[in-house]
Amino acid sequence: MRKKIEVYTKQGRLNVQEVTLVFGPHFAVTVRKKGEKLSFEMVATHHGFKVRDVNTMRDNQLEKVIDAVVRYNPSLKTDSPEFVEVSD
């Protein structure tokens, strides 16, 4: 399980504490490391959601959110073939 945030670029791996992707007219996704915990936040203007510890496999809130989105919107489902698990 990953304990850090990693950004992959054409130049290689960078270790950072926070990454925010801002896109479209008013959307953002933030992944933040605080201590040993990773949080995930997705917002659209003034509303969104935050999962405080994505490292927790037991009762993982982020996975539940993803499952709910796919369950109610099956056409949005994707299994990223580009995801590669990297060990710490």
C-alpha positions in Angstrom: 0.0 0.0 0.0 1.3 3.4 -0.9 2.2 5.8 2.0 3.2 8.8 -0.2 2.0 10.8 -3.1 3.9 10.2 -6.3 3.8 12.2 -9.5 5.1 10.6 -12.6 6.4 12.8 -15.4 8.5 12.2 -18.4 11.4 13.2 -16.2 10.7 10.5 -13.6 9.2 10.2 -10.1 8.6 13.2 -7.8 7.6 12.9 -4.1 5.2 15.7 -3.0 2.8 16.4 -0.1 -0.1 17.7 -2.2 -1.3 17.6 -5.8 -4.2 19.6 -7.1 -5.5 19.3 -10.6 -7.7 22.2 -11.6 -9.6 21.7 -14.9 -12.7 22.8 -16.8 -14.6 25.8 -15.7 -14.7 25.1 -12.0 -13.5 21.5 -11.1 -10.6 20.4 -9.0 -9.2 17.1 -7.5 -6.7 17.2 -4.7 -4.7 14.4 -3.2 -2.9 15.4 0.1 -0.5 13.6 2.4 -0.8 14.5 6.1 1.3 12.3 8.4 0.7 8.7 7.3 -2.7 9.5 5.8 -3.7 10.3 2.3 -6.8 12.3 1.6 -8.8 12.7 -1.7 -11.0 15.7 -2.4 -13.1 16.3 -5.5 -15.0 19.6 -5.9 -17.1 21.5 -8.4 -17.4 25.2 -7.5 -18.9 25.2 -4.0 -19.7 21.5 -3.4 -17.9 18.2 -3.4 -16.6 15.5 -1.2 -13.5 14.5 0.8 -12.2 11.1 1.9 -9.8 11.5 4.8 -7.8 8.3 4.7 -7.6 6.5 1.3 -5.0 4.1 2.7 -7.6 2.3 4.8 -8.7 -0.8 2.9 -11.3 -1.7 5.6 -14.5 0.4 5.0 -12.8 2.4 2.2 -15.0 5.5 1.6 -13.4 6.4 -1.8 -14.0 2.9 -3.2 -17.7 3.2 -2.0 -18.1 6.5 -3.8 -16.6 5.1 -7.0 -18.9 2.0 -6.7 -22.0 4.2 -6.2 -21.1 6.4 -9.2 -20.7 3.3 -11.4 -23.8 1.6 -10.1 -26.0 4.6 -10.9 -24.1 5.5 -14.1 -22.8 2.3 -15.6 -21.8 4.1 -18.8 -19.1 5.9 -16.9 -17.3 2.8 -15.8 -13.7 2.5 -16.7 -10.8 0.2 -15.8 -7.7 2.1 -16.5 -5.3 -0.1 -18.5 -2.5 2.5 -17.7 -2.7 2.0 -13.9 0.5 0.4 -12.7 0.9 -0.6 -9.0 4.2 0.7 -7.7 5.6 -0.6 -4.4 6.9 1.8 -1.7 
